[in-house]
Amino acid sequence: MSNVAKIIEVIGSSDKSWEAAADAAVQTASETVSGIHSIQVQSMTGRVEDGKIVKFKTTLKLSFGVRD
């Protein structure tokens, strides 16, 4: 494992929950980024229609090791 980590910011969305939005972001990012080992939730936002949350968005910072 590398002693250096890189951090990127990603945003996931879901019509179910903020947790599902975060999971979607990690799953999608892991298709092109290998070695993701931690996340930090930066913010949770959403879209409201007729008094109900209809879209959940979670902004994450993902960290992964940089290869030597």
C-alpha positions as CSV (number, residue, x, y, z in Angstrom):
1,M,0.0,0.0,0.0
2,S,1.2,3.5,-0.8
3,N,2.0,6.1,1.8
4,V,0.3,8.7,-0.4
5,A,-3.4,9.1,-0.9
6,K,-5.4,11.1,-3.4
7,I,-8.8,12.6,-2.6
8,I,-11.5,13.3,-5.2
9,E,-15.0,14.7,-4.7
10,V,-18.0,13.0,-6.2
11,I,-21.8,13.5,-6.0
12,G,-24.3,10.6,-6.0
13,S,-28.0,10.8,-6.3
14,S,-31.0,8.6,-5.5
15,D,-34.7,8.8,-5.2
16,K,-34.6,6.6,-2.1
17,S,-32.2,8.1,0.5
18,W,-29.0,10.0,1.2
19,E,-27.4,6.7,2.1
20,A,-28.4,5.2,-1.2
21,A,-27.0,8.3,-3.0
22,A,-23.7,7.9,-1.2
23,D,-23.6,4.2,-2.1
24,A,-24.3,5.0,-5.8
25,A,-21.4,7.5,-5.8
26,V,-19.0,4.9,-4.3
27,Q,-20.1,2.1,-6.6
28,T,-19.9,4.3,-9.8
29,A,-16.5,5.7,-8.8
30,S,-15.1,2.3,-8.1
31,E,-15.7,1.3,-11.7
32,T,-12.8,3.6,-12.7
33,V,-10.9,4.3,-9.4
34,S,-9.2,1.4,-7.8
35,G,-8.4,1.0,-4.1
36,I,-10.9,3.4,-2.6
37,H,-10.4,2.9,1.2
38,S,-12.4,5.7,2.8
39,I,-15.1,8.3,2.4
40,Q,-16.1,11.5,4.1
41,V,-19.6,12.9,3.6
42,Q,-19.3,16.6,2.8
43,S,-23.0,17.5,2.4
44,M,-26.5,16.1,1.8
45,T,-28.9,18.0,-0.3
46,G,-32.2,17.3,-2.0
47,R,-35.0,18.4,-4.3
48,V,-38.5,18.9,-2.9
49,E,-41.7,18.8,-4.9
50,D,-45.2,19.2,-3.3
51,G,-43.7,19.0,0.2
52,K,-41.8,15.7,-0.3
53,I,-38.2,15.0,-1.0
54,V,-38.0,13.5,-4.5
55,K,-34.2,13.5,-5.1
56,F,-31.5,12.9,-2.6
57,K,-27.9,14.0,-3.3
58,T,-24.8,13.2,-1.3
59,T,-21.4,14.8,-1.9
60,L,-18.5,12.7,-0.8
61,K,-14.7,12.9,-0.7
62,L,-13.2,9.5,-1.6
63,S,-9.6,8.6,-0.8
64,F,-7.5,6.0,-2.4
65,G,-3.8,5.1,-2.5
66,V,-1.5,6.5,-5.1
67,R,0.8,3.8,-6.7
68,D,4.5,4.2,-6.3
